[in-house]
């Protein structure tokens, strides 16, 4: 499948998709992203809700429940595939950069 219309993911979208491998609500996702990134990435409510809207329109996530005022989102199969493709692309980038830094020449 051609994932080019979804990639590259923004840093916020990448972490949100990774956090949604288990269904979660917004506040839990913000906490997971901060924990997953070792505190390097924090997502505020404005960024998160904007990303939710975009990711839902792209059918990468879906709202699966609503408890009180909390909306619970989950990764779709397409979302899982796009996340996996982004990880594959990032692995190539990291390996190339490691070779370039070690040898002083591009991979």
N, C-alpha and C positions, 0 to 999 in steps of 0.2 A: 504494500500500500504506500502511496505517496503522502507523507506527513508534512510536506513542505509548507502547507498553508497554516500549520499549527506551530511550526518551529522557526527560530529558536524560541523557547519559553523565556519569559522574564524570570528574574530571580524569585520574585514573589509567587508567580504562578507555579514555578518548579517546586518550590517548597510546599505550597498549598496542595498540589497534586500528591506529593510524597506523603504529606500528613493525612491525606484522605484515603489511604489504603485501608483505613478503618473509618466507618461513618462517624462524623463529628460535627459539632456546632462551632460557630465562629470563634468564641472565646477559647475553646479547647484547641482549635487550629492555630490560633495566635501563640498559645503556649507551646504547642508541639513544634512549630517552626523555630521558635527561639531556642528550644532544647536541642532540636536536630542540628541547628547551625552553631551550637556552642555559644549562643548569645550574639553572634555576628550579625544575624538578620532578625530584625523585629518588624512585624507587620502591624500597622495601625488599622483601626476600623475602616477608614476611608479607602485605603488601598485594598483591604480585604474584600469589602463589599463591591467595589468596582471590579475586582478580579472575579468574584463569584458570578457577577452578571455576565462577564465575558466568557468565562469557562462554561457556564450554563448554556449560553447561546451557541457555543461551539460543540455542545453535547459531550464535553469532557467530564463534567460532573452533573449530578442530578440531586434535587431535593427529595429525600426519602421519607422525611417525617417532620412534624412540627410539635414540639413539646413546650407548653406554655408559650413563651415568646421566642423560643430558640428553634431555629431552622436547622435540621440535620441534613448534611450533604454527604454524598458518597461518590467515589470515583466510578465512572462508567468503564465498560470494556475498552472503548475507544480512548478514554483518558489514560487507562493503564498502558495501552500500546504507545501512546504519544509520550508518556513519561519514560517508558523503556527505551524508546528511540532517542529521547534527549539524553538519557544516561549513556547510551552507546556513543553518541556524538561527543559527549563530554570526556568519556574515557579515551577516545582517539585524540582529542585536544590535549589532555593531560600527558599522555604517552609521548606525543610529538614535542611538547614543551620540555618534558624531562630529558629527552634525547638532545634537543637543541641546547639546553642549559649545560648538560654534561659534556657535549662534544664541541660546543660553540658553532655547530652547523645545524641547519634545519633537518628534520627527520626525513 
